[in-house]
C-alpha cells in the first residue's frame, strides 16, 4: 500500500517572533486616527485664503516678508517681447511636534515657459559595447 510508505512532513521547530518594527504599531494607528480630527480647510487660491480668516493671510504675509528680506525678486519693467510667467500660491498644513502648522509658498507656473517644440533636439545615447565595436572597426580599417 502507498499509505504505509509515505513519510511524515518535516515541520520547522524554529520559534516564530514578531518583527521588531511592529512593536509600536499602535502609535501609528493612533496618529492615523487623530489625523481625522485635524481640520483640512486648506485653500487652493489666494482669494480663498484671504477670505477664510483662520491664519492663512498671516502665513502669506510672513512668506512675502521672507521673500523680500532674502532679495529673491527685483521688480523690473517688462519689455514688449518678454514672456511673463504667472505665479500661484501653494498652501499646506503640516504636523510638527503634534501641532498643525500652516505653510504658504509662492511658486512660478513653470509650464508656461517657452519650449523648444519647434526645434529638433536630439541627444545621442549609445551603449558602451556599441562604442567599443565602432572603435574596433575603426582600428581594423586604419581609420
N, C-alpha and C positions, 0 to 999 in steps of 0.2 A: 504494500500500500504506500501511496505517496505521502500521506499524512504522517506516517511514522518517521520518515527520513527528513522532514522539514526542520531546519534549525531555528531556534528561537531568535528573534530580532534583538540585537545588542542595543541597549539603551545607555545613554550617557549618564555618568554618575556625577557630573560636574554640577556644582551649586549655581543656581541662577540668581543674579543680583541685578537690582535696578541700576541703570546708568546714573553716574553722579550728577550729570547735568539736569536730571529730572528731580533732584532732591527738593528744590524750592519752586516747583512749578505752580504752586498755589498763589505765590506772589504775582506771577504773570497773569493768572486768571483774575485776580483782584484788580490789577491795573486795567485789564481789558473791560471789566465790568464797570469800573469807575469812569472809564473814558466816555461812557454813555451819559454820564452826569454833567460833563463839561459842555457849556453852550457852544454851538457850532455856527454862530451867526458871523460868518466870515464874508465880508463884502467882496464883490468881484470888480467893482468900478469905484472910481474916486467919489462920484456923486453919492453912491450908496454909503460909502464910509463916512462922509461928512454928515449925512442925514441920520445915521444910526445913533450917534451921540454916546457910544459906550467905550470911549477911549481911542478910537481909530483916528480921529482928527489929530489928537495929540501925538500919536505914533507917527503919522505922516509928517507933521511939523518937525518932529525930532529927526526924522530921516533927512528932510530937506536941510535942516541946520547942519547936520553932519556932512552932507554933500558940499555945502557952501564952505564949511571950515576946512575940508580937505582940498579945496580947489579943484574939484573933479571937473567942473564945467566952467567955460567962459562964454559969455554971450557975445555973439558976432552977428553982423547983419548978413543975411544970406544973399548970394549972388543970384542972378536970374536963372542960371543953368544948374544951380545946386539942387541935389535931391535931399529933401528934408525927411528924416526918419522919425516917425512918431514914437512916443513912449507910452507906457501903461504902468499902472500900479499893481504890484503883486502883494497881496496881504495873506499872511499865515499866522496861525496861532500855535505856538509850541508849548510843550510842558517842560519847564525847567525847575528842578528841585520840587516837583509836585505842584507847581503853580503855573497857571496858564499865562503866557507872555505873548503880547501882540508884536508882530514884526511887519514892517511895510518896506518894500523895495521898489524903487523907480527903475524900470528896465526899458531898454530900446527894443523896438519891434524889428529884430534883425532880418526877418523875412522880407522886409521892404527894401533891402539893399539891392542895387543893380547887380545882375548876374552876368555871367559870360555865356549865356544861352546861344547867342548868335555867332560866337567864335568857336572854332574847332579846338578842343582841348583834349590832348592825348598824353597819357603818362605811360612810358614804356615799362613793362613789367616782364621780367624773364627769370626763369629758374636758374639756379647755379649750374645745373647739368647742361642746360642749353648754351650758356655762355662758354662752358668748358668745351663742348663739342665744336662750337664755332671757332674757338681759339685753336683747337686741334686741327681742324680743316685748314685754317689759315697757315699754320705751321707746316702742314703736309704739302700745301701748294706753294710754299715760299712767298706768301703774300705780305 
